[in-house]
Each structure stands twice: as C-alpha cells, then as structure tokens.
Amino acid sequence: MKITSRFICLILILCFSQARSFAFEHDAEILLNERSVKIFPDGRMVTLIHKMILLNNNFGVENYNKLVFNVDSTRDSFEVVDMTRSEHFSEGENRPVAFSPLVSQSVDTEGNRVVITVPMLKPGDMFEYKIRIYSNSPVITGHFWTMQNMADVYPTEKSVFSIEMPENIELFYQCFAHETEPRISSSGGNINYTWELENLDPVRSLNNEKSDESMPRVIVSSVNSWDVLAEWLSARYFEKIADNDRTRRLALSLTQMTGNEIKEHMAMTLARFVSLNIVNYDNGVELDTIVPNDAEAVLKNRRGDCKDKAVLLLSLLYSVGIEAYPALLNNDRDSNIAEMLPVPYYFNHAIVYVPPQATIEHKLWLDPTDVNLISTRSMNISHHKRKQALILRPNGESRFEWMEGTSTE
C-alpha cells in the first residue's frame, strides 16, 4: 500500500492535536491547596489560605484574573500576606515576580466578598498566594465552626486542612466524599488535627450545592447539638422582629383592604406586600451572613435579603394576630440536615412557617423573596418541594420538619 506524504502529515497533525488536547485538558492545576486554622479559647479564628496554581492556558488566565474570598465583614478582617508569580521557561528556569505592591491597590470589597484583581498572569505561570483572615469576634462566644472544600474545579495534587485549638475544647468533625481520618498531635497545651488528600479529581463547580455529594470536604465544629445552634439562631431572629405602631398600622391597613378576616388570605396579602415592596438585596442593610437586620430598618430602607424579609413578614403577621415562625432551609439540597453536624453552612435561605390555626386549615410556607407569588400552593409546595426546614421557636422548642409534612422531632 502506498502512503502519501499528505497522509503522513495528516496523521502527524491529528496526533499533535490529540496530544495538545490532552496536555491542556484543564485550564490549570492546583499543586497545593492548604488551609490552616487556629482557634482561640473564645471561639475567634485566624485562617491562613495558601495556594499554588500552575496555569496551563488562556482560560486559566481568565479565571484567575480575579480572586474572590467570602468574608463576613461584620466580624472578619482580611490581609494579603504574599502573592508571587514564577515564569516558567523551556529550560526550566524560574523567575519569581512579587505581586504585593500591586495587590495593595487592587483589593476591593463587594458585599460579603473580598475581590483581588490579579495582574500579569499568562499561560505557563506558577501563581502562589497566601491570604490571612482574622475573625475579630466569634459568631457564638466560646464556639466555632468552619468548612474546607478539599477539591477544586481543577485537578489538585495535594490538599491539606489543619486546625489548631486549645486541648480543653472538644472538636467534632464530619467528612464528606472521603474517609480520611486526621493526623492528631499535641504541643504546648494545643491539639492539632490535619487532613491531607492527594491527586483529587476536579469538581464541576465550587458554587453548585447540588454537587455536594461529590465534593470531598471536612466540616469541623465545637457544637454537637442542633439545640444549641437553634436556640442561638432563634434568639437572633426574634430580637429583630418589630413590635411598634408603624408595623401594626401597616399590617392593619393592608389586611383591611382585602375585605375579609380569613387569616390565610391576610397572610398571603402581607407576604405579597413584602415580596413586591422590599427589594431583594443580598447584603441587607448591614453585612451579616447569619443574623437578620431589624425589621424596622428593613421597612425603612425598603431592601433586604431573605432573612430580613422574613423578620419583616413575621412582624406584620404578629401585628394581626397570626402565629408564625422563621424557617431556615437549603434551596439546593434535599438531604436530611438534622443528621448532619450542627453548622449554619447548610442553610442558604430563610422563609416563614405558619402552622394551622383559626381560618388556616393547612400549614403555610411563605417565601417573601418570591415576586411571582400567585397562590398559597405556589408558595407552599412547588418552590421548595422536598426540603427540610429548621423551624425556629423560642424557649428551646425549635425543630426540623420536611416541607411535605414529615416531622423529624
């Protein structure tokens, strides 16, 4: 069989293309993903994030043009410790380039996020940074919790998570998608737990909660009972509910306009008012990822996130004698949160639960962030079907309940 030079060229081109495709299958490689946390006796934390990234192509440059860190600005302070780039040449020579002078002018705050604009990145660069986050005050005095995603959207060669804390504080932890037990050591009155995983496959997204089951992660907490966390959360919500003439007058004027006193209709009217008249604003009036703002401030500013809208709706419902409670859930998960380690990370949404009572035959789940409310059923079933909610009640009576009605008391 005669093989032409054109055919040989075609084979070489195809082989080169396949090799190139294989070599640049991923935008980047994470050579090291390390997070070290130190816990103080009162629950404050200092976190050092250290990451080494090898950029493979232009897509990597695009993705790492900005670094985004979630920081609770009401409690945390942020510091760029070091940021460098090493240029890789064909002969293997490296030349480190310090980013720190430029970074000081390119750190910005967007709500609960710190955004760092990274200059001068290109394919073949080794990008390394160290970020330190200080918690100026604990969420609950004497308690702490934190979570580490061990994988990334790029292949990860080595991922390390360590936590150091006083020996007299008990630590509870839960691992997902891996069974690695921590190395435990002690020194100078402190105990250290370290998890180390290697050669991790990439995950589809760091922000997609639906892929939680495939994300290797470690969650640690000093809290081992949902009762402790629920009691604290309940107090934070109920202290924000407004009980004043302004909310009472507003609630009465809105419900009298409906022309009847059926509580279910009144609840729907008040929920629609909040959904249509309070702008959905992720950061609320102040920046807090867990605690809502005062209902009075939310009404005055006409903006708020789900927590803020929930406390305002509760204020209006109480003003017309309707029993109701805040309910926390996760919009993206159908799992049994009650069986997990008690941390607030599982919740990304707050709504309002109205139990059966006079002229309300069935329980209602009211979502005041939904601007498309048409009927009780649209709020009650379709929007949050098969979710588990933590219903916050005072006096230690909070409980989990499936939104289809199966209680997990």
N, C-alpha and C positions, 0 to 999 in steps of 0.2 A: 504494500500500500504506500502510495506516495504522499508524503506530508509536506505541505507547502510552508513557506516562511510566514505567510499571513496567518496560517492556522497556529503555528508556534507562537507568534506574537499575541494572538487572541488568548491562548492558554496562559501565557505569562501575565497578560493584563488581568484575566479572571483570578489567577492565583494571588497576584498582588492586591487586587481589590478585596478578596476574601481575607487575606492576612491583615490588611489595613483595617477592614471592618471589625475583625476580631480584636485587634490591638486597641482600637478606640471604641469598643463596645460601650464603655461607661465614660461619662464626662470627666470624672475624677476618681481618685482612690483615696480613702481615708487611711493613712498609715498609722495614726494614733488618735484615739478619741478617749480622752481622760478627764474625769471629773472628780475632784477631791472636796469633801465637805467636812468642816469642823463645827461641832455643836458645843455651845456654851451651856452652863447649868440652867440658865433662864429660858433656853429654847432658841436663842439667836444663832444664826448660821453665817459662816463665811465659806463661800464656794469659789473654787478655782477651776476654770474650764481651760483645758489645754488640748489643742487640736493641730494635727499635722496633715495637710492635704496636698496631694500631687495632682496637678491639673493636666488633663490629657488633651483637651481640645477647646475650641472656642465656646462650646456650650458651657464648659466649666467656668470659663472667664465670666460668662454672662450670669451664671447662677451665683457666683461668689463676688459679684460686683458690690453686693450689699450683704452684710451680716446682720441678722435680726435676733435679738435676745428678749425673751419675755421677762419683764421686771415689774414688780409691784412698786410703783413709785411712791406709794404712801408709806412703805416700810423699808425699801431697799435703796442702797447706793451702789454705783457702778464704776469700775475702774479698768482701763486698758493697761495691763501690766506690760505686755510686749507684743509686737506684731512685726514679723520679718518675712522676707521673700528670698529664696535662693534660686538663681538662674541655673538651669541645667544645660550644659554644653555636651556636644557629642563625645568629647574626650573625658567626660565625667567630672569636669571641673565645676565647682560651686562658687558662687559669689553672693554672700548674704547682703541684703539691702534692707535697712531699718525703715519701718513704716511709722514709727511712733510720732515723729514730728508732724507728719501729715494727718495722722489719725486724730490728733488733738483738735483739729479744725473740722473734722468730718463726723463727729458723734452727735446724733440727733435723737430726740425723744418724740415718739409718736404714740400717745396714749400710754398703755402699759408695755410698750416695746422700746428698746434702745436699738437704733439703726446706725451701723457704722458703714460709711462709704469707703470701699477699698480701692485704691488707685493702682495702676501699673501692673495688673496681672495679665499673663499671657500663657498660651499652651506650653507645657514643659516646666512651669514654675512649681517650686515647692513652697507652699504657703503655710506659715505656722503662726498661731496666736495664743495668747494667754489673757483671759478675762477674769477679773475677780468681782464677785457680787457680795456685798455686806448686807445682812438684814439688821436694820437699826433697832427693830423691836420684833419679838415673836408674835405670831398670829394669836396663839393662846399662851399665856405666860406659863413657862415650865414644860411646854410641849413643842414638838416639831414634827414635820413630815417633808419628804422630798421624793422625787421620782427621777430615774435616769433611763433614757432610751439607749440601749447598748448598740443598736444598729443605726444605719443612715440610708439615705437614698442612693448612696454609692457603696461599693464593696469596702468593707472595713477589715484591715489587717489585724488590729488589736484594739480592744475596747476595755477600759478599766474604770471602775467606780469604787471609791473608797470613802468611808465615813469614820471620823474620829470623834469620840464623845467621852464624857466622864464615866468611870466604871459603875457609879451608883445609879445611872439612868438605864432603864431597861429598853432594849431595842426590839421592835417587831418588824419583820420583813416578809415580802411576798415576791416571788419570781414568776414571770410570765414568759412562755415560749422557750424556756431553757430550765435546766435543773442544776445549774452550777451553784454549789454552796460556797459561802465566803471563806477566805482565809481570815483567821481571827488571831490577833496578837494584842498584848497589853504592855504599857510602859508609862511610868510616871503618873499613875492614877488614871490614865486614859485607856480606852479599849478601841481597837481599830478593826473594822470589817472591810474586806476588799474582795470585790468580784472582778474576775478577769476572763474575757471571752476572746477567741481568736477566729479569724477567717470567716467573718459574718457576711452572708449574702445581703444585697441591697433590698430595701423595702420600697414599696410603691410611693408612699408619701409619709412625711412626718406629721402631717396635719389631718390625715384621714382616720378618724376614730374607728371606722368600720374595719380597718386592717389591724386593730389592736391584737388580735389573737396571733398574728404572725410576727409581731414586734417583740424581740427579746428586750425585757426591761426589768428593772428592780425598783420596788417601792418600799420605802422604809418609813417608820412612824414610831413615836413614843406612845401613841394611843392604840389600845387594843379593844375598845368597846365603842360601838356606834352611839351608845347612850351619852358618853362624854362629849363627843363631837356634836351630836344632835342638840344636846342641852345648850351648848355654847352658841350654835347657829340660831337656835330658837330665840335666845335672848337678844341676839344682834338684830334679828328681823322685827321682833315685837316692839323693841325700843324705838324703831324708826317709824312706826305707824302713827299717823297724825290723829289727834282727838281734839278738834277745835271747831269753832263756829264756822270757819270758812269751808272746811270739808263737809260739815253737816249741811250747810246751806246749799252747797253744790250738789250733794247727793240727793237731797230732797227735791231740788228744782228739776234735776234730770229724771228722777223716777216719777214725779207727779205729772210730767209731760206725757208719760205713757198711758195715763188714764186708768190704770188698774193697780191693784196691790198684790198681784201674784209675785212671790219672791223670785221665782225663776226668771220671769220677764224683767224684773228690776235688776237682777244680777247681770243679765245679758246686756241691758241698757248701759249699765255702769262699765262693763267690760269693753263695750264698743266705744264709749267715750274715751277711755284710756288709750285704746289701740289707735284711734283716729286723731287724737289731740295731743298726745305726748310723742314726740319724735323719737324713733329708735336710735339711740346714741350709745355705742358700745362702751364708752368710758364713763357714762353717768355724769353727774355734776362734779364729782371728785373721782380720783382714780383708785379704785379698790376692786380687786378681783373676786372677793368673797362677801364683803359686807355691803348691804344696800345703803343708799343715801336716805336722808329724811324725806318722808312723803311730802311734807310741806315744801321743801326745796325743789323736789321733782315737779310739783304742780306749778310752782312759781316760774321755774326755768323752762317748763314745757318740753323737757327732754330727759331721757334716761335709758338705761339698759333694762334687761328682763327683770333683774332684782328690784330696780327702782320702780318699774311699772307694777310689779306685784305688790309692793308695800302701799303704793297709792291706791290700787284697786281694793286692797284689804281695808284701808282707811274709809273708802267710800261705802263698801259693803257693811262695815260695822256701824256706820252712821245711820243706816236704815234698818238695823236690827237683823242682818243676815250673818249667820255663823260661817266662818271661812278660815282657812289656814294656808300659809305658804307651803309650796311643794317643790322640791328640788329633784331634777332628773337629768339624764343624759340623752340628748336628741339623737345620738348616733349609735347607741348601744342598746341591745335587748337583753343583756346579761343580768344575772342576779347580783346586784350591787351589795345587797345585805350580807352576802357571804364573803365579801372582799375585805381587805384591810381598811379600817376607817380612815380615809383621807378625802378631802374635798375635791381632788382632781377628777373624780368620777362624774361630778356634776358640771354641766355646761349650760344649764337653763333653769329658770325659776318661773313657776306659774302659780295659780291659785286653786286650791281644792275647796269645794263647797259640799259638805255632807248632806244627805237627805234631811229635810226638816219641813216645817209647815209650808205648804204650797210648792215644795221642791221634792218631787217624788223620787228622782234618781240623783245619784252623786254627779257633780259637775266638775270638770277640769277646765278652768278658764285660762286661756293664754292671751294676756293683754298686749303681746307684741305682734299678734296676727292681725294685720289690717284688712284681711279678707273674710272676717267673721260674718257668717250668714245666719247660722242657726246653732242651737246648743249642740246638736250632733256633730257639726263640722269642727267644733272645738273639742268636743268630748271624746271623739273616737279617732277620726281619720288622721289628725295632725300628729298625735303621739301614741299611735296604736302599739300595744305590747311593750310599753316602757314601765320601768319600776321607779316609783317616786318615793322620796323621803318626805313625809308629811310632818312639818314642824309644829308641835304643840307645846304650850307652856307646861310647867310642873312635871317635866320628865316623861311626858306621855307621847312623844314623837314615835312614829312607826313607819316602816316601809309598806307600800301597797302597790300591787300591779295595777296598771290603769285599766285593765279589763275586769278588775274587781277581786282578784285573788289576794287575800291578805297574807303577809308574812310576819305577823306579830310575834 
